[in-house]
């Protein structure tokens, strides 16, 4: 908790001085290619690494204008990748051609579409509203993303490519919004070969988040309809300003997503900080906090009077997971602070067509897409499972024949933090002075150039 408050205070102080610049430490510590990638947008990254790149726009039923980035392979099967909270399309390629899932799918013959949901740096358009002046623009949660953004993206991709179905990849909020769409607009199930859920989030009772208290306090200060952490170079410039700040940012990051040094490519951390946060609405994390408080997967909870007006009842209705008939493949980590194993297993029991249920030990919330071993340990597997279902698949009682690396039924016995059995809960993580002192002494190692084999 001390680190979080200190970190936020430093960023706030820095934001008062727009003239602050990064120099010295970052150039002396990180490869020039990493520094360059931190400042390139999604299209520029694709062009740098010699990939074709296109920008497309779709308009939702409620008049939001969204941007999709495409690695085009005309005539090939389309895949749609949708990012998580405060993220953007760049998440699928930010780790470079030797690691990024977007590059991997393209190399394996796919027409790759990477979506940007409303409110992030690439999707701030609207037919009538101005996000800078109209508060009404920010009146949405991930419910609206599922109800309107995903259908517009899916229909836009299928119309452009001429295919009747696509394969869908979602990370974190990209899974939540899919579950909203597929349960509330079930006709879209028939347009999806397979939904690949990376770090899926629906139920959140067992979320292990040391910063949850700080988040609740901060979000309540904003109110519902405001932009939260818009894209800015501030985070990058501050986090790579010195060795001490880099360690502070890493600790802050680990307290959000879970700690896993083995999969953390520290060399690429400046690139990560150059692309996130990507912007969202305050109501999106508020909705997640409501799920944690209620232990339900349900629509947004207003006050009882407003609930009665909107829903015809005093409490918000649950999403009907039994209506999700598209095949769903679940991939998650035992050290994920946001998508806890117990909550994903509960989700798996309620989804009617789970075709893959795979646990990766020690992985955190971001290792599915940014982990050092992602290219060799998860990407070939998800490709095989996807191709199996694109070819017609089988009933949910027939396995794909692929080996399962972890037995999901065996819950992890190690703690969520570095194997210390005393550190399983959020409060003990923040309060463990011995571990904190050890972290202070650790040396941050810059190990891997993004252009080399990971």
C-alpha positions in Angstrom: 0.0 0.0 0.0 2.8 2.4 0.8 4.4 1.8 -2.6 1.1 2.5 -4.3 0.4 5.7 -2.6 4.0 6.9 -3.1 3.9 5.9 -6.8 0.6 7.8 -7.4 1.9 10.8 -5.6 5.1 10.9 -7.7 3.1 10.6 -10.9 0.7 13.4 -9.8 3.6 15.7 -9.0 5.3 14.9 -12.3 2.0 15.7 -14.2 2.3 19.3 -12.9 5.4 19.7 -15.0 4.8 18.9 -18.6 8.3 19.9 -19.5 9.9 16.9 -17.6 11.8 14.6 -20.0 13.4 11.3 -19.8 17.2 11.1 -20.3 20.3 9.3 -19.3 19.0 6.2 -17.4 16.7 4.8 -20.1 19.3 5.3 -22.9 22.0 3.8 -20.9 19.9 0.8 -19.8 17.6 -0.3 -22.6 18.2 -1.1 -26.3 17.4 1.7 -28.7 14.8 -0.5 -30.4 12.9 -0.8 -27.1 12.9 2.9 -26.6 11.7 3.4 -30.1 8.8 0.9 -29.8 7.6 2.6 -26.6 6.8 5.7 -28.8 5.2 4.0 -31.8 1.5 3.4 -32.2 0.0 0.1 -33.4 0.2 0.9 -37.1 3.8 2.2 -36.7 4.8 -0.9 -34.9 3.5 -3.2 -37.6 5.2 -1.1 -40.3 8.5 -1.1 -38.4 8.5 -4.9 -38.3 7.7 -5.1 -42.0 4.1 -6.3 -41.7 1.1 -5.0 -43.7 -1.1 -2.7 -41.7 -4.6 -1.3 -42.2 -6.9 0.9 -40.1 -10.7 0.4 -40.3 -13.6 2.0 -38.5 -17.0 0.7 -37.5 -20.0 2.5 -36.0 -22.0 0.9 -33.2 -25.7 1.0 -32.8 -25.4 3.6 -30.2 -23.2 5.8 -32.5 -19.7 5.2 -31.1 -17.0 5.1 -33.8 -14.4 2.4 -33.2 -11.1 1.7 -34.7 -9.8 -1.7 -35.7 -6.2 -2.4 -36.7 -5.6 -5.1 -39.2 -2.7 -7.3 -40.3 -4.4 -8.1 -43.6 -4.2 -11.4 -45.3 -7.1 -11.2 -47.8 -8.9 -14.4 -48.4 -7.7 -16.0 -45.2 -9.8 -16.9 -42.2 -10.4 -13.8 -40.0 -9.6 -13.7 -36.3 -10.7 -10.9 -34.0 -8.6 -10.0 -30.9 -10.0 -7.8 -28.2 -7.9 -6.3 -25.4 -8.5 -5.8 -21.7 -9.2 -2.8 -19.4 -6.9 0.2 -20.0 -5.3 -1.6 -22.9 -5.5 -1.3 -26.7 -4.9 -3.2 -29.9 -1.1 -2.8 -29.4 -1.2 -5.4 -26.6 -1.2 -8.2 -29.2 2.0 -7.0 -30.9 3.8 -4.9 -28.3 6.3 -7.7 -27.4 7.6 -7.9 -31.0 7.3 -10.4 -33.9 9.0 -13.2 -31.9 6.4 -13.1 -29.1 3.2 -11.2 -30.0 0.1 -13.3 -30.6 -1.0 -11.1 -33.4 2.2 -11.7 -35.3 2.0 -15.5 -34.6 -1.6 -15.8 -35.9 -0.6 -13.8 -39.1 2.4 -16.0 -39.6 0.2 -19.1 -39.4 -2.0 -17.9 -42.2 -4.7 -15.7 -40.6 -6.3 -12.4 -41.4 -5.7 -10.6 -38.0 -8.1 -8.0 -36.7 -7.3 -6.2 -33.5 -10.2 -4.2 -31.9 -10.2 -1.1 -29.8 -13.2 -0.6 -27.5 -14.9 2.7 -26.9 -13.0 5.2 -24.8 -9.4 4.0 -25.4 -6.8 6.1 -27.3 -7.8 4.8 -30.7 -11.6 4.7 -30.3 -12.8 8.1 -29.1 -15.1 8.8 -32.0 -18.8 9.4 -31.9 -21.4 10.5 -34.4 -22.6 13.3 -32.2 -20.7 13.5 -28.9 -17.3 14.9 -28.1 -15.4 12.9 -25.5 -13.6 16.1 -24.4 -16.7 18.2 -23.7 -19.7 15.9 -23.5 -20.0 14.0 -20.3 -22.7 11.8 -21.9 -19.9 10.2 -24.0 -18.6 8.5 -20.9 -21.8 7.0 -19.8 -20.9 3.3 -20.4 -19.4 0.3 -18.8 -18.1 -3.0 -20.3 -21.8 -3.9 -20.6 -22.2 -1.5 -23.5 -18.9 -2.8 -24.9 -20.4 -6.3 -25.0 -23.8 -5.1 -26.2 -22.7 -2.8 -29.0 -18.9 -2.7 -29.6 -18.3 -6.4 -30.1 -21.3 -6.9 -32.4 -20.2 -4.0 -34.5 -16.7 -5.3 -34.7 -17.8 -8.9 -35.6 -20.2 -7.7 -38.2 -17.7 -5.3 -39.7 -15.0 -7.9 -40.0 -17.4 -10.5 -41.5 -18.8 -8.0 -44.0 -15.3 -6.9 -45.0 -13.9 -10.4 -45.4 -17.0 -12.2 -46.8 -16.8 -14.9 -44.2 -19.8 -16.1 -42.1 -17.8 -16.9 -38.9 -14.6 -15.8 -37.2 -12.5 -16.9 -34.3 -12.4 -14.6 -31.3 -9.6 -14.0 -28.8 -10.3 -12.0 -25.7 -8.1 -11.0 -22.8 -9.6 -10.0 -19.4 -12.2 -7.4 -20.2 -12.2 -8.7 -23.7 -13.6 -12.0 -22.2 -16.1 -10.2 -19.9 -17.6 -8.2 -22.8 -17.8 -11.4 -24.9 -19.8 -13.1 -22.1 -22.1 -10.1 -22.1 -22.6 -10.2 -25.8 -23.0 -14.0 -26.2 -25.5 -14.2 -23.3 -27.5 -11.0 -24.1 -27.4 -11.2 -27.9 -27.2 -15.0 -28.3 -27.5 -14.8 -32.1 -23.8 -13.8 -32.2 -22.8 -17.3 -30.9 -23.4 -18.7 -34.4 -20.8 -16.2 -35.8 -18.0 -17.5 -33.7 -16.0 -20.7 -34.4 -14.3 -20.6 -31.0 -13.9 -18.0 -28.2 -10.4 -18.2 -26.7 -10.6 -16.7 -23.2 -7.2 -15.5 -21.9 -7.4 -14.7 -18.1 -11.2 -14.7 -18.2 -13.1 -12.5 -15.9 -16.7 -12.9 -14.9 -16.9 -13.8 -11.2 -14.5 -12.0 -8.9 -15.1 -13.1 -5.3 -11.6 -14.5 -4.9 -9.8 -11.5 -6.5 -6.5 -11.0 -4.7 -5.9 -7.3 -5.2 -3.7 -5.4 -2.6 -4.7 -2.1 -4.2 -8.5 -2.7 -4.1 -9.0 -0.3 -1.2 -7.0 2.4 -3.0 -9.0 1.8 -6.2 -12.4 2.0 -4.4 -11.4 5.3 -2.7 -10.0 6.8 -6.0 -12.9 5.8 -8.2 -15.5 7.1 -5.7 -13.8 10.5 -6.0 -14.4 10.6 -9.8 -18.0 9.7 -10.0 -19.3 7.4 -12.8 -19.0 9.2 -16.1 -15.5 10.4 -16.4 -12.4 9.2 -18.3 -9.9 7.3 -16.2 -6.2 7.3 -16.9 -6.2 8.4 -20.5 -3.2 7.6 -22.7 -0.2 9.8 -21.8 3.5 9.7 -22.1 3.7 10.5 -18.3 3.7 6.9 -17.2 6.5 5.9 -19.5 8.7 8.9 -18.8 8.4 8.5 -15.0 8.8 4.8 -14.8 12.0 4.7 -16.8 13.5 7.9 -15.3 15.7 5.9 -12.8 16.4 2.4 -11.5 14.5 3.2 -8.3 11.4 4.3 -10.3 11.6 1.3 -12.5 11.5 -1.0 -9.5 8.6 1.0 -8.0 6.6 0.8 -11.2 7.3 -3.0 -11.4 6.1 -3.5 -7.8 3.0 -1.4 -8.5 2.3 -3.4 -11.7 2.8 -6.8 -9.8 0.4 -5.7 -7.1 -2.3 -5.3 -9.8 -1.7 -8.4 -12.0 0.2 -10.8 -9.8 3.9 -11.4 -9.4 5.8 -13.7 -11.6 9.5 -12.8 -12.2 10.1 -15.9 -14.4 7.8 -14.6 -17.2 8.5 -10.9 -16.8 10.5 -9.5 -19.7 11.9 -6.5 -17.9 13.7 -5.3 -21.0 10.4 -4.8 -22.6 8.8 -3.0 -19.7 9.4 0.5 -21.1 7.5 -0.6 -24.2 4.6 -1.7 -22.0 4.6 1.6 -20.1 4.7 3.4 -23.5 1.4 1.9 -24.5 -0.6 1.6 -21.2 -2.8 2.9 -19.8 -4.8 3.3 -22.9 -7.8 5.0 -21.4 -11.2 3.9 -20.2 -14.3 5.1 -18.3 -14.5 5.1 -14.5 -17.7 3.1 -14.7 -15.8 0.1 -16.1 -13.7 -0.7 -13.0 -16.6 0.3 -10.8 -18.7 -2.4 -12.5 -15.9 -4.9 -11.7 -15.8 -3.8 -8.1 -19.6 -4.4 -7.9 -19.0 -7.9 -9.1 -16.5 -8.5 -6.3 -18.8 -7.1 -3.7 -21.9 -8.9 -4.9 -20.3 -12.2 -5.9 -22.4 -12.2 -9.0 -21.9 -11.8 -12.7 -24.6 -9.2 -13.4 -25.4 -5.9 -15.0 -24.5 -2.5 -13.5 -26.0 -1.8 -10.1 -27.4 1.7 -9.8 -29.5 2.8 -6.8 -32.7 0.7 -6.3 -34.9 3.4 -7.9 -32.8 3.7 -11.0 -32.5 -0.1 -11.2 -36.3 -0.3 -11.1 -36.5 2.2 -14.0 -33.9 0.4 -16.1 -34.4 -3.3 -15.3 -37.9 -3.3 -13.8 -36.5 -4.6 -10.5 -34.6 -3.2 -7.6 -31.4 -5.2 -8.3 -29.6 -5.8 -11.6 -30.2 -9.1 -13.4 -27.5 -11.7 -13.9 -26.1 -12.5 -17.3 -27.5 -15.7 -18.6 -24.3 -17.8 -19.1 -26.4 -20.8 -20.2 -27.2 -18.9 -23.4 -23.5 -18.9 -24.5 -23.4 -21.8 -27.0 -20.2 -20.8 -28.8 -17.3 -23.1 -27.9 -15.2 -21.5 -25.2 -11.5 -22.3 -24.4 -10.3 -21.1 -21.0 -6.7 -20.3 -20.2 -5.7 -18.8 -16.9 -2.9 -18.6 -14.3 -2.6 -19.6 -10.7 -0.9 -16.3 -9.7 -3.5 -14.0 -11.3 -4.7 -11.4 -8.8 -7.7 -10.4 -11.0 -8.9 -13.8 -12.5 -8.6 -16.2 -9.6 -8.5 -19.9 -10.2 -11.6 -20.5 -8.1 -13.6 -17.9 -10.0 -12.6 -19.2 -13.4 -13.5 -22.7 -12.3 -16.9 -21.5 -11.2 -17.4 -19.9 -14.6 -16.4 -23.1 -16.3 -19.1 -25.0 -14.5 -21.8 -22.6 -15.7 -20.7 -22.2 -19.4 -22.5 -24.9 -21.4 -19.8 -25.5 -24.0 -16.3 -25.3 -22.5 -14.0 -27.2 -24.8 -10.7 -26.4 -23.1 -10.0 -25.6 -19.4 -6.3 -25.0 -18.9 -4.4 -23.8 -15.9 -0.8 -22.4 -16.1 0.9 -22.5 -12.8 2.6 -19.2 -11.5 1.3 -17.2 -14.4 -0.2 -13.8 -13.7 -2.9 -11.8 -15.5 -0.6 -10.6 -18.3 1.6 -13.6 -18.9 -0.9 -15.1 -21.3 0.0 -12.3 -23.8 3.3 -10.8 -22.6 5.1 -13.7 -20.8 8.6 -14.6 -22.0 7.5 -18.2 -22.7 4.1 -17.4 -24.3 5.3 -18.1 -27.8 6.4 -21.7 -26.9 4.0 -22.6 -24.1 0.6 -21.3 -25.0 0.4 -19.9 -28.5 0.9 -23.3 -30.3 -1.7 -24.8 -28.1 -4.4 -22.2 -28.7 -3.7 -22.3 -32.4 -4.3 -26.1 -32.5 -7.5 -25.8 -30.5 -8.8 -23.0 -32.7 -8.0 -24.9 -35.9 -9.7 -28.0 -34.5 -13.0 -26.0 -34.0 -12.7 -24.1 -37.2 -12.6 -27.5 -38.9 -15.9 -28.5 -37.3 -14.8 -29.7 -33.9 -16.8 -32.2 -32.0 -19.3 -32.4 -29.2 -18.1 -30.9 -25.9 -17.7 -34.5 -24.6 -14.9 -35.3 -27.1 -11.4 -34.0 -26.3 -9.2 -32.3 -28.9 -6.5 -34.9 -28.2 -4.1 -32.3 -27.1 -2.0 -32.9 -24.0 -3.0 -30.9 -20.8 0.0 -29.5 -19.1 -1.7 -28.8 -15.8 -4.6 -30.7 -14.1 -7.1 -28.0 -13.4 -8.7 -29.9 -10.5 -5.4 -29.6 -8.6 -5.5 -26.1 -7.1 -2.1 -24.5 -6.6 -0.6 -25.2 -3.2 2.0 -22.5 -3.5 1.1 -19.0 -2.5 0.1 -16.3 -5.1 3.3 -14.5 -4.2 6.7 -16.2 -4.6 5.7 -19.5 -2.8 5.4 -18.0 0.7 2.3 -19.7 2.3 1.8 -16.7 4.5 1.1 -14.4 1.6 -2.2 -15.6 0.2 -4.4 -12.6 0.9 -4.3 -9.0 -0.2 -3.6 -7.6 3.2 -0.7 -9.8 4.0 0.9 -8.9 0.7 0.9 -5.3 1.5 2.0 -5.9 5.1 4.8 -8.4 4.6 7.8 -6.3 5.6 10.3 -9.1 5.1 9.3 -9.6 1.5 9.2 -5.9 0.9 12.7 -5.4 2.1 13.9 -8.3 -0.1 12.2 -6.5 -3.1 14.1 -3.3 -2.3 17.4 -5.2 -2.5 16.6 -7.0 -5.8 18.4 -5.9 -8.9 16.3 -5.3 -12.0 17.9 -7.2 -14.8 17.6 -6.1 -18.4 17.8 -9.4 -20.2 16.2 -9.6 -23.6 16.1 -7.6 -26.8 12.7 -7.7 -28.4 14.2 -8.5 -31.8 15.8 -11.6 -30.6 14.2 -15.0 -30.0 12.5 -15.1 -26.6 
